[in-house]
């Protein structure tokens, strides 16, 4: 039964997966938009200075929009970031009677970064909420962007952030 469900859901899972290759291809706001649109993200209300896209956004004018995956591009410093939930209903269903864990897009991308790039340093980043987080950062020779790529986990979400050269 579990295998049947998995076979039925694999095309859906593959349908919207942001990849390492996608992230490495981002060089400017147009390429960022291309990556978002081709991965079936939809435009959210832009925040000042940011282009914001979400995957399967649940819109709520009172509580605010929610999504399991977000992509943002800062038009001022040309940085970009992704927030990807590391848990999903699919993971829960498939792991009920198995010790196997289904990897999130975040986990797959981070594995590729660690495999294809060179460790650089730990870079602190203070978010819009004023909270400081440390990102482990890598230099990726095949990237189209200039700078480093970093990642970290907080509250069940994986974050991937571009740190432009200063």
C-alpha positions, 0 to 999 in steps of 0.5 A: 500500500505504502509503495503504491502511494509513493508511486502515485506521489513521485510525479507530484513531488518531482513537479515542484522541486527547487534544485541545486542547479536552479540556485546556481543559475541565479545571476539577477532578478530576471533569472530568479523570476525564471527559476521561481516561475518554472518551479511553479511558485507564484508571486506574493505581495512584494515587500519593500525592496523584495520580490517574493514568491511562494509555492502553493500560497494559502492566502489569508488577509487576516492571518497573512499568507502561508506557504511551505516554500518561499523564495525572495530576491532583494532588488537593492543588494541583489541577494536571494533566499529560500525558506523551505519546510523540512516536514510535510504530510507526505513525509509523515505518511510515508514514515509511519511504518518505516525508518526511512525519512523522505528528504525535503528539497532543502536536504537535497540541495544542502547535500549538493552544496556540500558535495560540489562547493568548498566550505568558506566560513560561518556568516551571521545574518540578522533577519527582518525580525532582528534575530541573528542566525549563523549560516554555514557558507560555501563558495561554488565555482559553478554559480552564476551569482557572485558571493557565497551560499549559506544554509541553516535550520530554524524552527523546522524550516531550512534556509538557503541564503546568498551572501553577495560579495561586498 
